Amino acid sequence: MGRIGMPEILVILAVVLLLFGGKKIPELMKGLGSGVNEFKKAAKGEDEANAASKKEEETK
């Protein structure tokens, strides 16, 4: 118990399809994808900001 197999995934997808309908799912996935992209950009931006500040300290 604890592992999600193919039958469980199919049941979850069927429930999502029944709840939201076929027309709403692409909009939900688009929103989810844009959220993930924004999160990645924010995380990458912090890394770049840290690298830039370290580079400035090294040049001083």
Distance bins in CASP14 RR format, pairs under 12 A and 6 or more apart:
PFRMAT RR
TARGET T0000
AUTHOR 0000-0000-0000
RMODE 2
METHOD distances of the structure
MODEL  1
1 8 0 0 0 0 0 1 0 0 0 0 0
2 8 0 0 0 0 1 0 0 0 0 0 0
3 9 0 0 0 0 0 1 0 0 0 0 0
4 10 0 0 0 0 0 1 0 0 0 0 0
4 11 0 0 0 0 0 1 0 0 0 0 0
4 12 0 0 0 0 1 0 0 0 0 0 0
4 13 0 0 0 0 0 1 0 0 0 0 0
5 11 0 0 0 0 1 0 0 0 0 0 0
5 12 0 0 0 0 0 1 0 0 0 0 0
6 12 0 0 0 0 0 1 0 0 0 0 0
6 13 0 0 0 0 0 1 0 0 0 0 0
7 13 0 0 0 0 0 1 0 0 0 0 0
7 14 0 0 0 0 0 1 0 0 0 0 0
8 14 0 0 0 0 0 1 0 0 0 0 0
8 15 0 0 0 0 0 1 0 0 0 0 0
9 15 0 0 0 0 0 1 0 0 0 0 0
9 16 0 0 0 0 0 1 0 0 0 0 0
10 16 0 0 0 0 0 1 0 0 0 0 0
10 17 0 0 0 0 0 1 0 0 0 0 0
11 17 0 0 0 0 0 1 0 0 0 0 0
11 18 0 0 0 0 0 1 0 0 0 0 0
12 18 0 0 0 0 0 1 0 0 0 0 0
12 19 0 0 0 0 0 1 0 0 0 0 0
13 19 0 0 0 0 0 1 0 0 0 0 0
13 20 0 0 0 0 0 1 0 0 0 0 0
13 21 0 0 0 0 0 1 0 0 0 0 0
13 22 0 0 0 0 0 1 0 0 0 0 0
13 25 0 0 0 0 1 0 0 0 0 0 0
14 20 0 0 0 0 0 1 0 0 0 0 0
14 21 0 0 0 0 0 1 0 0 0 0 0
14 22 0 0 0 0 0 1 0 0 0 0 0
15 21 0 0 0 0 0 1 0 0 0 0 0
16 22 0 0 0 0 1 0 0 0 0 0 0
16 24 0 0 0 0 1 0 0 0 0 0 0
16 25 1 0 0 1 0 0 0 0 0 0 0
16 28 0 0 0 0 1 0 0 0 0 0 0
16 29 0 0 0 0 0 1 0 0 0 0 0
17 23 0 0 0 0 0 1 0 0 0 0 0
17 24 0 0 0 0 1 0 0 0 0 0 0
17 25 1 0 0 1 0 0 0 0 0 0 0
17 26 0 0 0 0 0 1 0 0 0 0 0
17 28 0 0 0 0 0 1 0 0 0 0 0
18 24 0 0 0 0 0 1 0 0 0 0 0
18 25 0 0 0 0 0 1 0 0 0 0 0
19 25 0 0 0 0 1 0 0 0 0 0 0
19 28 0 0 0 0 0 1 0 0 0 0 0
20 26 0 0 0 0 0 1 0 0 0 0 0
20 27 0 0 0 0 1 0 0 0 0 0 0
20 28 1 0 0 1 0 0 0 0 0 0 0
20 29 0 0 0 0 0 1 0 0 0 0 0
21 27 0 0 0 0 0 1 0 0 0 0 0
21 28 0 0 0 0 1 0 0 0 0 0 0
22 28 0 0 0 0 1 0 0 0 0 0 0
22 29 0 0 0 0 0 1 0 0 0 0 0
24 30 0 0 0 0 0 1 0 0 0 0 0
24 31 0 0 0 0 0 1 0 0 0 0 0
25 31 0 0 0 0 0 1 0 0 0 0 0
25 32 0 0 0 0 0 1 0 0 0 0 0
26 32 0 0 0 0 0 1 0 0 0 0 0
26 33 0 0 0 0 0 1 0 0 0 0 0
27 33 0 0 0 0 0 1 0 0 0 0 0
27 34 0 0 0 0 0 1 0 0 0 0 0
28 34 0 0 0 0 0 1 0 0 0 0 0
28 35 0 0 0 0 0 1 0 0 0 0 0
29 35 0 0 0 0 0 1 0 0 0 0 0
29 36 0 0 0 0 0 1 0 0 0 0 0
30 36 0 0 0 0 0 1 0 0 0 0 0
30 37 0 0 0 0 0 1 0 0 0 0 0
31 37 0 0 0 0 1 0 0 0 0 0 0
31 38 0 0 0 0 1 0 0 0 0 0 0
31 39 0 0 0 0 0 1 0 0 0 0 0
32 38 0 0 0 0 0 1 0 0 0 0 0
32 39 0 0 0 0 0 1 0 0 0 0 0
33 39 0 0 0 0 1 0 0 0 0 0 0
33 40 0 0 0 0 1 0 0 0 0 0 0
33 41 0 0 0 0 0 1 0 0 0 0 0
34 40 0 0 0 0 0 1 0 0 0 0 0
34 41 0 0 0 0 0 1 0 0 0 0 0
35 41 0 0 0 0 1 0 0 0 0 0 0
35 42 0 0 0 0 1 0 0 0 0 0 0
35 43 0 0 0 0 0 1 0 0 0 0 0
36 42 0 0 0 0 0 1 0 0 0 0 0
36 43 0 0 0 0 0 1 0 0 0 0 0
37 43 0 0 0 0 0 1 0 0 0 0 0
37 44 0 0 0 0 0 1 0 0 0 0 0
38 44 0 0 0 0 0 1 0 0 0 0 0
38 45 0 0 0 0 0 1 0 0 0 0 0
39 45 0 0 0 0 0 1 0 0 0 0 0
39 46 0 0 0 0 0 1 0 0 0 0 0
40 46 0 0 0 0 0 1 0 0 0 0 0
40 47 0 0 0 0 0 1 0 0 0 0 0
41 47 0 0 0 0 0 1 0 0 0 0 0
41 48 0 0 0 0 0 1 0 0 0 0 0
42 48 0 0 0 0 0 1 0 0 0 0 0
42 49 0 0 0 0 0 1 0 0 0 0 0
43 49 0 0 0 0 0 1 0 0 0 0 0
43 50 0 0 0 0 0 1 0 0 0 0 0
44 50 0 0 0 0 0 1 0 0 0 0 0
44 51 0 0 0 0 0 1 0 0 0 0 0
45 51 0 0 0 0 1 0 0 0 0 0 0
45 52 0 0 0 0 1 0 0 0 0 0 0
45 53 0 0 0 0 0 1 0 0 0 0 0
46 52 0 0 0 0 0 1 0 0 0 0 0
46 53 0 0 0 0 0 1 0 0 0 0 0
47 53 0 0 0 0 0 1 0 0 0 0 0
47 54 0 0 0 0 0 1 0 0 0 0 0
48 54 0 0 0 0 0 1 0 0 0 0 0
48 55 0 0 0 0 0 1 0 0 0 0 0
49 55 0 0 0 0 0 1 0 0 0 0 0
49 56 0 0 0 0 0 1 0 0 0 0 0
50 56 0 0 0 0 0 1 0 0 0 0 0
50 57 0 0 0 0 0 1 0 0 0 0 0
51 57 0 0 0 0 0 1 0 0 0 0 0
51 58 0 0 0 0 0 1 0 0 0 0 0
52 58 0 0 0 0 0 1 0 0 0 0 0
52 59 0 0 0 0 0 1 0 0 0 0 0
53 59 0 0 0 0 0 1 0 0 0 0 0
53 60 0 0 0 0 0 1 0 0 0 0 0
54 60 0 0 0 0 0 1 0 0 0 0 0
END
